[in-house]
């Protein structure tokens, strides 16, 4: 009789104690997990704020010698590489547009001048030669820019430049401009 009564009391005690202990375990586990995941939440919010136009921001999470510290350091190094790549791309785009703008302006000016009024066949021929020379120069610049982009993509440290060809192109351009000024 005492054993049955003890079993009944223990059953009632366990019926109330087990849910309370389980609730306490859930609350305590959630608190521990939230505290452990707080650096990851901070990491995610900072990473979300970093945008393509401002890659200079870093995570700035205090250095740690654990998985999270290594993750933050790796993420910061990745941002360094991305920032450098974007800077190279902006520099390349600026260089390309600058190199292409000058010959296009000369071609446009020569064509406009030739069409402004009737010319002699020699004047038309000179204008067409100038346009052809600028088109050749544009082609060479485009080829060089493409080679530079490929070399930069493969990070080749050696760049071969035909200085004689560059000098010839520059001299030909100067001769054309001199003839144009004289004529």
C-alpha positions as CSV (number, residue, x, y, z in Angstrom):
1,X,0.0,0.0,0.0
2,X,2.9,2.4,0.9
3,X,4.7,1.6,-2.4
4,X,1.6,2.2,-4.5
5,X,1.0,5.5,-2.7
6,X,4.7,6.5,-3.2
7,X,4.5,5.5,-6.9
8,X,1.3,7.7,-7.2
9,X,3.0,10.7,-5.5
10,X,6.1,10.3,-7.7
11,X,4.0,10.1,-10.8
12,X,2.3,13.4,-9.9
13,X,5.6,14.9,-9.0
14,X,7.2,13.8,-12.3
15,X,4.1,15.0,-14.2
16,X,4.7,18.5,-12.9
17,X,8.5,18.5,-12.7
18,X,9.3,17.2,-16.1
19,X,7.6,20.0,-18.0
20,X,9.1,22.6,-15.7
21,X,12.6,21.1,-16.2
22,X,12.0,20.9,-19.9
23,X,10.8,24.5,-20.0
24,X,13.9,25.6,-18.0
25,X,16.2,23.6,-20.4
26,X,14.6,25.3,-23.4
27,X,14.9,28.8,-21.9
28,X,18.5,28.2,-20.7
29,X,19.5,26.6,-24.0
30,X,18.0,29.5,-26.0
31,X,19.9,32.0,-23.8
32,X,23.2,30.1,-24.3
33,X,22.6,29.8,-28.0
34,X,21.7,33.5,-28.4
35,X,24.8,34.5,-26.5
36,X,26.9,32.1,-28.6
37,X,25.4,33.3,-31.9
38,X,25.5,37.0,-31.1
39,X,28.9,37.5,-32.9
40,X,27.4,35.8,-36.0
41,X,24.4,38.0,-35.9
42,X,26.7,41.0,-35.7
43,X,28.8,39.6,-38.5
44,X,25.7,39.1,-40.7
45,X,24.4,42.7,-40.0
46,X,27.8,44.3,-40.8
47,X,28.2,42.1,-43.9
48,X,24.7,43.2,-45.1
49,X,25.7,46.9,-44.7
50,X,28.8,46.5,-46.9
51,X,27.9,47.3,-50.5
52,X,29.7,47.2,-53.7
53,X,30.4,50.9,-53.9
54,X,31.9,51.0,-50.4
55,X,34.1,47.9,-49.9
56,X,36.4,49.8,-47.5
57,X,34.4,48.8,-44.4
58,X,35.5,45.8,-42.5
59,X,33.8,43.6,-39.9
60,X,35.8,45.0,-37.0
61,X,35.0,42.2,-34.7
62,X,37.7,41.8,-31.9
63,X,40.3,39.2,-32.9
64,X,39.5,35.7,-31.6
65,X,41.4,32.5,-31.8
66,X,38.4,30.3,-32.8
67,X,36.3,29.4,-35.8
68,X,34.5,32.7,-35.7
69,X,37.7,34.7,-35.6
70,X,39.1,32.8,-38.6
71,X,35.8,33.3,-40.4
72,X,36.0,37.1,-39.8
73,X,39.6,37.3,-40.8
74,X,38.9,35.3,-44.0
75,X,35.9,37.6,-44.8
76,X,38.0,40.7,-44.3
77,X,40.7,39.3,-46.6
78,X,38.0,38.6,-49.2
79,X,36.8,42.2,-49.0
80,X,40.5,43.4,-49.5
81,X,40.7,41.3,-52.7
82,X,37.3,42.5,-53.9
83,X,38.2,46.2,-53.2
84,X,41.5,45.8,-55.1
85,X,39.6,44.1,-58.0
86,X,37.1,46.9,-58.2
87,X,39.8,49.5,-58.1
88,X,41.6,47.7,-61.0
89,X,38.4,47.6,-63.0
90,X,37.7,51.3,-62.4
91,X,41.3,52.2,-63.4
92,X,41.1,50.0,-66.5
93,X,37.7,51.5,-67.5
94,X,39.1,55.0,-67.1
95,X,42.2,54.2,-69.1
96,X,40.2,52.6,-71.9
97,X,37.8,55.4,-72.2
98,X,40.6,58.0,-72.3
99,X,42.6,56.0,-74.9
100,X,39.6,55.6,-77.1
101,X,38.2,59.1,-76.8
102,X,41.1,61.0,-78.6
103,X,41.1,59.0,-81.8
104,X,37.3,59.0,-82.0
105,X,37.4,62.8,-81.7
106,X,39.9,63.1,-84.5
107,X,37.8,60.7,-86.7
108,X,34.7,62.7,-86.0
109,X,36.4,66.1,-86.6
110,X,37.9,64.9,-89.9
111,X,34.5,63.6,-91.1
112,X,32.7,66.7,-90.1
113,X,35.3,68.9,-91.8
114,X,35.2,66.9,-95.0
115,X,31.4,67.0,-95.1
116,X,31.1,70.7,-94.2
117,X,31.7,71.9,-97.8
118,X,32.8,70.5,-101.1
119,X,36.4,69.6,-101.3
120,X,39.0,68.6,-103.9
121,X,39.6,64.9,-104.4
122,X,43.0,65.4,-102.7
123,X,41.4,67.0,-99.6
124,X,39.0,64.1,-99.4
125,X,41.8,61.6,-99.8
126,X,43.8,63.3,-97.0
127,X,40.7,63.3,-94.7
128,X,40.1,59.6,-95.5
129,X,43.8,58.8,-94.8
130,X,43.6,60.6,-91.5
131,X,40.4,58.7,-90.6
132,X,42.0,55.4,-91.7
133,X,45.1,56.1,-89.6
134,X,42.9,56.9,-86.5
135,X,40.9,53.8,-87.1
136,X,44.1,51.8,-87.2
137,X,45.2,53.4,-84.0
138,X,41.8,52.6,-82.4
139,X,42.2,49.0,-83.5
140,X,45.7,48.9,-82.0
141,X,44.6,50.5,-78.7
142,X,41.6,48.1,-78.5
143,X,44.0,45.1,-79.1
144,X,46.4,46.5,-76.4
145,X,43.6,47.1,-73.9
146,X,42.3,43.6,-74.5
147,X,45.8,42.2,-74.0
148,X,46.2,44.2,-70.8
149,X,42.8,43.0,-69.5
150,X,43.8,39.4,-70.2
151,X,47.2,39.9,-68.6
152,X,45.6,41.5,-65.5
153,X,43.1,38.7,-65.3
154,X,45.9,36.1,-65.4
155,X,48.0,38.3,-63.2
156,X,51.0,37.9,-65.6
157,X,53.9,40.0,-64.2
158,X,55.5,40.4,-67.6
159,X,54.2,42.8,-70.2
160,X,55.9,43.0,-73.6
161,X,55.7,46.4,-75.3
162,X,56.8,47.1,-78.9
163,X,58.3,50.5,-78.3
164,X,59.4,50.8,-82.0
165,X,55.7,50.3,-83.0
166,X,54.5,52.8,-80.5
167,X,57.1,55.3,-81.8
168,X,56.1,54.6,-85.4
169,X,52.4,55.2,-84.5
170,X,53.2,58.4,-82.7
171,X,55.3,59.7,-85.5
172,X,52.6,58.8,-88.1
173,X,50.1,60.6,-86.0
174,X,52.3,63.7,-85.7
175,X,52.9,63.7,-89.5
176,X,49.2,63.5,-90.2
177,X,48.4,66.4,-87.7
178,X,51.3,68.4,-89.3
179,X,49.9,67.9,-92.8
180,X,46.5,68.8,-91.6
181,X,47.7,72.0,-90.0
182,X,49.6,72.9,-93.2
183,X,46.8,72.0,-95.6
